[in-house]
Amino acid sequence: MIEFRDVRKNYHVRGGINRVLRGADLLIRPGEKVGILGRNGAGKSTTIRLLSGSELPTSGTVERQMSVSWPLAFGGAFQGALTGRDNAKCISRIYGREIEDTLQFIQDFAELGLYFDEPVRTYSSGMAARLAFAISMSIEFDCFLIDEVVHVGDHKFHEKCQIELFEKRANRARVIVSHNEDFVREHCERAYVLKDGLFHSFEDVDEAIDFHINTLHGNNGSGDMSKPMVAVPRHDPNSIYVPHPAIERRSDVPEGTQITLSIPPSSIFPDCRHEAWLYRPAGYDGHSALPLMVFQDGWWFKADDGPWQVPVVLNNLIADGLLPPMAVLFVEAGKPNQKHGLASEQRSFEYDSLTDHYVRFLDEEVFPEVRKHVTIMDDPAQRAIGGFSSGGICAFTAAWQRPDVFGKVFSACGSFVDIRGGGAYPDIIMQSDPKPLRVFLQVGINARLSGRFEGLDWPAGNRTMARALAFKGYDYQLVTGEGDLSHVHGASILPDVLQWLWR
């Protein structure tokens, strides 16, 4: 059992005292699955720290009669200079675990390959989260703390995490703090809503969610449960964006062909395989040189049921004379060959790094395969590269490093933040001679993440990029919207972006 009795938690801030908890009571019984809801700043993360014992209450009692984990996938205690193995060994010793078996479990579960013996400071955020989750699963706790949705790594790894936590440890207590009501509804038996420093207890999770949503929208703000409440749908900031008409498939428009490319083993990204597809416009004569557009995370952009549906957009814009016939290359991030010891997630390594490796990979190893099917223009002013989030900063890096290869950039919610140094780009631009680039930036003002990415500000990063580009006289556009880190807004303006790039 874990129990809060009359717990108060105060923080001294510049303006005085911030009273986060004001005599709060809470009870977690063995094996219970309990959700905690509350608006930003209500004190949910403070509650997690008090539950775990990493912070003490200002007054009141926190009683623990069962072992409690740290927040899952939290890697804040890692020593960056130590390897993944050494960090795991240190934590195993602290908890009195048998070293050899524990390390083997962590190494197998995290799927870091050779990176397990590299310093943690060289890890991508996804790799660090996988290591942290693996260590969390290697130590048996009576109660697991989950601060926000557990979504680590790719789809396959995410499924493995779900099985390990929710199926193999189904008899353990869980405390889930999340803004995702569906996640709380699926995994919790009852819930608390943290409001005005107090926990409002609900045996029915749906009632807790209704109360939480109403408090977000100002209904029943006093917390008086005797007053009737009207459920208010959760606002999706992306819902204001509707698909562009050019994304609609038209029976009167001829369709281009899509070709699966065979990408040879890479010498730049060794031991990885890459998937790629080529869009060839309808009526192509097989000889004329075409402009070229490249998209990272190619499947997102080409999928028939995805938000972007680039082939459909190209069919329509080309048929209407709004774009010249062009070839489009869709490239996926590398996946390691199973026999080699690389991390399963290469996306951040390839996309977020500020080197010329990725553009060299395209120019030297992928374009030769493209040329087997179409002739592409050599003029960089007739070549564009685009992507979303890490793929967006990758697009800018490719053109920045090699303006002789790409002269146009489309970055949707580009990660110009300090993941692998992307936040330095504005200073780099200011200190460098202008390059012959045309740049389109799109970002949502709510594009921020929690957890390991807490404090990284996508809107601010893109606005600072725009100011640097403006100061240096670049041909650029910045479009901001109400959305979050989502494809929806970028996809809704893609036809206009393409016309602006090729105007």
N, C-alpha and C positions, 0 to 999 in steps of 0.2 A: 504494500500500500504506500502511496505518496499522498501527503495531505498538507495543504496550506491552511493555516489558522490565523486569521486577522493579519495577513501579510501586508506590509507597507514597503514600498520601494521608492526612494527619492533619489534624484540626481541633482547635484549642484551645477547650474548652468550660469552663463553670463548674466541672464536676466533675473536670476534668483534661484528658486527651487522648482524642479519639474517633478511633480508627484505622479508617478506612473501607476502604482497600485495603492489603493486607499482602504486597507482593511479587508483584503480579498480572501475568500475561502474557496478551496478547490479540493477534490478528492479523486484519485485514480486508484482503482482496485486492481488486484492481479488479473491479468488476462483481458482487461477492458480495452476497447478501442475508442478513444475519445478525441473529438475534434475541438479545436479552438479557433473561433472566427473573431474578426475585429478589423476595423479600418486601419489604414496605415498610421503608425504612431500610437496605437492603442496600448501597446505593451506586450504584444505576442512574443517577440524575440526575447524580451526581458524575462517573460515567463519561462521560456525554454531554458534560459541560462540559470534561472533559479531552480528549475526542476533538476537540471544536470548537476548543480552544485558549483558551477563555475563562478557564480556570484552569490552573495549572501543578502538576505533581506535587510532593510533598514530597521524594521521591527517585525514582531510576529514570529511564527514558527513554521519551518518547513521540515516535515518529518518524512524520512524515507525508510521503508522497511523492505525495499527490493532494490536491486542494482539497476542503474539507469545509464543509458548510453549518452554519448555526445550527439549533437545533431548529425544525422546521416549525411554522408558525402561532404562533411565539413573538413577542409584541409588546412585550416588556419594555423594549426599547431605544428605543421611540417617545418623542418629546418631545410631551407632551400639549398644549402651547400651539401647536405647529405643525400645519398642516393635513396631511391624508393625502398630498396632492401634495408638500408640502415635505419630509415625512419620507421619502417614496419617492425624491425627488430627492437628498436627502442620502446615503442608502444607495447609490444608483446611482453617485454620484461616488466614494464610498469604494472601490467595486469596479471603478471605471474603465469603467462602462457608458455607452453612448451615451444621452444623457438623453432626447431626444424620443421615440425608439422605445420605450425602456424604460417611460417614463411612460404611453405609449399602451397598452402591453400590460397594465400594472398597473391602469389605470383600467378597461379593458374587462373584465379578468378578475375584479376585485374586485366589480364591480356595485354600487358605492357611490353612483352618481349624483351629485347635488349635494353629498352629504356628503364627497366626495373633496376639496373645497375648504373644509371646515369643520375646526376644531381636533379632534385625535384625542381629547381629553378628553371631547368630546360624544358619542363613539361608544358604542354598546352593545358588550358583549363579543363578540357574533357579528360585528359590523362590523369590530372591530379584528382579530379572527382572520382574516377574509377578506382584509383589507389585508395582514396579515403573510404569509399563504399566497401571495398574488399576488406580493408582493415576492420571496419565496423562489423562486417559479417563474420570475421574470424574470432570475435570475442562474444561470448554468450551473455546477453543481458536479460534481466527480467522485464525491462521496459525500454522500448526504442523511441527516441525522439525524432520527429520528422518535421523540419522547418521548411515549408514549401514542398511542392510536388517532387517526388523522387523520380527524376528523369535524367539518367546518366548515360552518356555514350550514344551509340547508334541503336536502331530498333532491336536488333538481336540482343545486344548487351542489356538494353532496357528490360526486355522480357526476362532475361536471366535474373536481373535484380528483383523484379516483381515476384518471381517464383521463390527466390531465396528469402525474401522478407515476408511476403504475404501468405505463402503456402507452407514453406518449411518451418516458419516461426509463427504459425497461425495461433498458437496458444500463448504467445507473449503479449504483454500490454503494449499499446502504442498510443502515443500522443501526437496528433497531426495538426500542425499549424499551417493554414493555407488560405489563399484568396480564391482557390478553385472549389466552388461549392460542390460540383459534381464529384470531385475526388474525395471530399469529406463525406458526401452522401454514400459513396460506394464502399468506403473503408472504415466508417465509424458507426458505432452503436448509439452513441449519444454525443452531445456537444455542449460546449460553453461558448457564450458570446461575451467578449471582453469589451466593456463599455464604461467610460467614466471611472476607470480604475477598479471596477468590480466585475466578478464573473457571474453572468446570468446562466443558470443551469437549465438544460432541456433534455428530457428523456427521448424526445422525438427529434431526429436530426432535421427533418423538413421544417419543423417549427422554429428551430434555431436559425436555419438559413433565411426563413421569412423575416424573422426579427432582425437579423443582421442586415438584410437588404433594406428593410424599412429604415433602420437607423442611418444607413449610408445616405438615404435620400431625404433625411430630415423628418420622417414620420415618427410619431411617438417618441420624440427625442428625450423625453423625461425618463424613459425606461419603465413607465407605469404599464404593467401588463394587463391592467383592467380595462384599458382603452382599446377599442377595436383597431386592428391593423389591416391595411390593404397591401397585398403583396405587390411590389414594384419590380418589374423585370430588370435584371442586371444589364447595365448599359455596356454595349460593346463599342468601343471608340472607332472600330473599323466599319461599323454597320452603315455609316453615312456614304460609303463609297460603293458605287454600282458598277458592274462590268461595262467597259467601253463597247459601243456598237460593233467595233471592228473585231471583237472576240467571237461574234456569232458566225457560225459556219453557214455559208450561203451556197445554195444549189447552183447558182449561175456563175460561180467563180471556180476556175480550174485550180486543182490542188497540186502543190509541189510534191516531190518525192522525198522520202526519208530513208537514209542509208545508214546501216550499222557499220561503223569503221572497225578495222582490226588494228589496234595500236600495238606496235612491237614493244618488247621489254625496254624500259627506260634506263638510260645510263645516268640521268640526272636525278631521278627518284628510283633508285635500284630496288629490286625485290618487290615492286608494286605493280599491280595491273590497273589499267585505266579503261573505262568504258566511254565511248564517244559515238555521237550520231551526227549526220550531216543532212541539212535541209537543202535541197536543190530546187530552184523555182520552176514552176510549170513552163513548158515551152523552151527550156534551155537547149541551145543548139550544140552544146558539147565543146565549143571552141572559144566563145567570147569570154573575156576576163570579167569577173563579177566582183562587186564589193563584198566584203566579208564582215560578219558579226559573230562574236564568240560569247557564249554564256557559260560561266562556271555553274556547278550544281545543275548540270544540263537536264537531268530528268525533271526537276521542278519546272523548268521553262518549256519543255517540250510535251509534257504529259497531256493527254486528251482531257483528263478530268482535273487538271491542275488549275491554279488561278491565272497563269500567264498565257498558256496555249499559243506560244509564239508562232508555230507553223500556220495556224488559222489566221492570226493577225497579219502575217506576211502575205498569205494568199490574198486577203482582202485589200490591203494597202497597195500591193503591186498591181492587182487587177484594176484598181481605181486610179492608177497613175500617181499615187501619193508617195510612193517609194520606187526607186529603181529595182529591177530584179537583182537579188543578192543571194549569196550562200550564207547559211547560218550553221555554225559549229556548236554542238552541245557537248560539254565535257564534264564527266564526274570526277570527283577527287579520288586519289589513288587508294586502292585496297591492297593490303599486303598479301603476298603469296603465303599460304598456310605453313609451308615448311620453313619459313624464315621468322626470325624473332622480332618483328617490328610491331609497333602498336597498331591496334585495329582501326584507329582513327587518325588518318593522315590529313584531314581537311584543314585543320588549323595550321599544321606544319607547312602545307603547300600554300594556303591562301593568306594567312595573317603575317607571314614573314615578309620583311621589306627588302628582299633580295631579288636578283634577276633570274632565279632558278625556274620559276613557273613560266615566265615568258620565253625563256630559252627552251623549256620543254615543249611549249606550243610551236615555236618557230622551227626548231631543229628536229622534233620527233613526231609531232602530230600533223603539221601542215604538209609534209610529204605524202601522208596518207590522204589528206583532203585533195591534193592535186591529182590523185589517181582518178578522181571523179568529176572535178570541176577545175577550171582555170581561175585563179584568184588574182586580183589586182595587187601590184607591188606597192602602190602609192599608199602610205600610212593614213593619209587623209580619207581614204576609202575603206578603212578598216576600223571597226569599233569592237570594244570588249565591255561586257557588263556582268553584273552579278548582284546577289543579295547578301547583306550582312558581311560575313567574312569574304564572300565572293565579290562584294562591292569594293572593299579595300584592295582585294587581289586585282580587280580590274584596273584600279588607279595605279597600283604598283607596277603592273605590266606595262602600261603606257608611259609611266614616269621613268622606269628603268630603260625602256626601249621605245622612244618615240619614233624610231625608224620602222617599227613594226605596227604600232597602233597610234592613231591620231585622235580617236574619239573614245569617250568613257561614259558609261552609265552605271552609277552606283546607287542601289536602292538600300536604304538603311545601312550604309557602309559603316564598318566597325573602325572608325577613326578615333579609337580609344586605346588605352594602354593594355592591350592583350599581349601583343608581341611588338610593341613600340609604335603602333599606329597613331597614337596621340601626338607623336613628334612631327607628323607631316606638315602642319601649318608653319612651324619654324623652319623646316627644310625648304618649303616653297619660298618663304620670305628671304632665305639666304641664298637662293639659287637663281640663275638666269631663267627667264621664262622659256617654256618649251612649247612647241606647236601642237597644243592639245585643246580639244573642245570637251568640256566636262559638264555632265548633268548629274546633280545630286538630289536625291529624294530622301526624306526622313519624316517619321511621325514624332510629334512632340511628346508622346507617351512611350517612346522606345527606350525603355530602361529595363534592366533585369535585376533580380535579387540574388541572394546566395553569394557565390564566389564572385559574381560580377557586380555586387553592390557598390555603388559609387561611380560606376562607369556610365557616362552620360552620352548616349548616341546623338541626341539633338544638339547638345553643346558642341560635340566634336565636329559635326557636319557644319554648324554655323561658323565655327572657327576656321574650318577649311574654306568655306565660301568667302570669308573676309580676306584670307590670305590670297586666294585666287583673284579676288577683285583688286586688291592692292597691287598685284603684279600684272594686272591687265589681261587676264585670261578671258577667253570666250566661255562663259559658264552660266549655268542656271542652278538655283537652289529652290526646290519646292518642298515646303513643309505642310503637314496636315495634322489631323487630330488622332491619327492611328498610333498603334504601338509597334513593336517589332514584328510586323506582319507583312505578308506579301500583298495584301488586298489593295492598299493605296497605290503602290508602285505598279501593280498589274493594271489598275484602272486607267493609268495615264501612259502606259507603255506605247500605244500607237502615236500619241503626241510627242513622246520622247524620241522615238525613232525618226519622226519627221523633222524634229528640231535638230537632231544630230546630222541628218542628211539634207538640211535646207540649203 
